[in-house]
Amino acid sequence: MRSLYNRFQLLCILLLCPLFSGLIIADTPITTPEAHFGFKPGSDQKLTLWKDVVAYFDTLQKESDRIKVMNMGPTTMGNPFLVVLISSSENLAELEWFQKINKAITDPRGIEKSVIEQYICEGKAVICQSYGLHSSEVGGPQSVPGLTYDLLSRQDAETKRILDNVLFFMIPDFNPDGGIMIHEWYHSTLGSDSEGSNMPWLYHKYIGHDTNRDGDFLNMVESQYVAKILYRDWPAQAYVDHHQMGSYGARFFVPPYCEPLRPYADPLIWREISWYGSHIAYKLEENNIKGVINSAMFPGWGHFGWHWITPFHNIAGMLTESASSKLATPLYIHPEQLSGGSRGFPEYKAQSTFPSPWEGGWWRLGDIVKQKQIASWALLDLAARNRETVLRNAYQKAIRQTERGAKGDFTGLVIPACQHDPLTMKRMINTLHKSGIDIKMAKTDFSVNNKVYTAGSFFISLAQPKMGLIRNLLMETHYADNDWTHDKNGSILEPYDLSTHTMNEFMGVLVDPVKNFDSTGFITVVNDLELKGHFTPSANGYLLDGKLNDSFVAVNLLINKGIKISRVTQAMKGMNPGDFIVESSDNQALSEIAAQTGVDFNPLADLPQEGIHSVKRNRVGMYQRYWGGNMDEGWTRFLLEKFSFPYRTLRDEPFTKGNLNKDLDVIIFPSDSADMITGQLSERSRRYLSGELPAKYKSGINKEGIKNLIEFVKNGGTLVTFADSYKFVVDEFKLQIRNVLEGLGSDQFFCSGSTLKADIDISDPLAWGMPKKGLVLFTDSPAFMVSPGNRNEDYQTIVRYKDENILKSGWLVGEKNIAQKSALIKVKFGKGKIILIGFRTQHRAQTAGTFKFLFNAIIE
Ligand SMILES: [Zn+2]
């Protein structure tokens, strides 16, 4: 830690020594973006390439003492992920000190008020802005070189004020892999009919547009880097991610958000968001930028991506949205093509939140870049002018949230060590820890409200600055059901994304809210929990718990090594159907797999001779289409790889070629509409989706593929469909199944992204390792009924919605429509079977509580 005296000394040295003065920096030439890239980023038909951006930052770091470039590590595809810190050279020389101040202000528990006052006096506002979160929204990353150059080269008072008062953490490209893909795609289409069209596949190895749906679960490595900065190392006072939206409405959106509002943030957050947002909008109008709107389109209750989760970290989280050109190709827009028609923006006319409608004409990448640069600068400018207020508010929010948490209906949460799947619970604890939530662990048994909890249980106090985050992630949540969420005619104004993001419900983890609980004697979780399974050599084999998701990783690794595994098929002493029995004397391999997966290898007294069968790992293929790619497919790929399942990606060709049984036992169709799978898209939706794509990217398994798929199942194959893809199967296989929700208006039935209670038939191998009663995530989901017919006996419901009080968290309108209906149905078809999973068994690799329905379809 630096003392005040040392800081004073340093200041004197800096003032006396001309070498350190701004004059010298002014004379140091800073390479312009034009000189480095050979064009001005934002020019028509030009995009920067990530390696050139990285090289530019490298050059800038050599030329300027106002910048510090941090390489956080490799991206998913092995490119460098950068966080760039820009501030005055004096501030950059004292980062340790400012980090200590920032941490104290954003979590002031146990620190004297007088010390905090001193810190507010000395501290710097921490502001974070990210670009390129969605790689097809190219304006953000193209604005970065110019913005950086200005901050490093300008010598005026306004720039100096920003550098002196703000630590600006810039994420120049949130998804460099996607940026590289878009660059390649765009240049390959230049000059052709497809110029400016969307890329036919996902712009991230796994998750495409969902890069901003991972701020809570942090599944992606890019998310983990940003969480490290934003949630732990440098909690910002304001955060913005810079996006683009459709081409034919307003030119630019900036918060405040419209209604409804997600609860449990400090109210000051929403006022701050309005304050920053208004300054950004004001600066744009001042610069004669037309078409700026706020308080519309984007509600204050959204998904848990970065700009929408940060308010619950006490960070003023915002997004900007610019109208899109065709990547870097200009788009001409006629006045009559411009329209409103969304929340808070009923028609394309001037209103108080949209005072200067843009009148149409050419719309270019350069227009977007200009908007982003003004907006980025405005945020820094406001924070710099109000440094002390910004810091005092950061302190206020942290203190008030802590106080609210101490006084609420519940004051903390106990997470029992005894869980259906304790290893998944521990993985959840590690994710919460990465989010900067304070967690304590019990060293001994204890009891609350007559319930006994064993040592190793966890306690999370609500009396901490991130109270709002904890409430939203771990406590029952009900989406707003009021005038803000209904149309005049009674139909629903849909939530922006899921209606709940209750992590423990998604993961099947039990959490008990408690009041006035004393956790004295508990130890604070300082590092991620080390998850190492026990292994003691045994002559009679080992039992692996089939309730643990991670047992499937262990089984996959064991199969890869050729080790013999059986599966328990009936309940026996200490064993349940679905448990795995491992026979091997390769102690080194087993102990390594136990350590790697966290799964205990429990020594057996005797090897059972009956009630078991040999494990079969099915050969899996999963359909992958073009038309921009399917995120559900990408997430499933990610999940399969995470759990070490081998799989094949199937484009159209294997389907049209036929003989699918030769290489495959199981074929998965991720959630998708029938026309996307079959390729029977209307010309209009084709153009809407992708622009004019080259013919080879117009995918679809077509009639021939469907015929071969039917043959595949008849011959003994297993077909698995997620959510929406049930439809083409029901139609094409002529199944006796009806989706009871089809044709219902949203006033009759509505349920988007909610956890629902269901009964599970755990006697069926598909549900082995599951609890009898569980929660499933319902979103864009069907609910099935077997229609009367000749083959009723071929249909078996494995998961069924409860009869009443079905909703756990989220929003459910018209409960009676799904009561007792089938949520997962298994159909005998020829020698094979079809498994229609209506709920989201593996949604965004988040719903760990239901992964096993997929895993059991592969490992039998
Ligand atoms: Zn976006």
Residues whose N, C-alpha, C, O or C-beta is under 5 A from the ligand:
A	BS01	ZN	H134 E137 H243 Q244
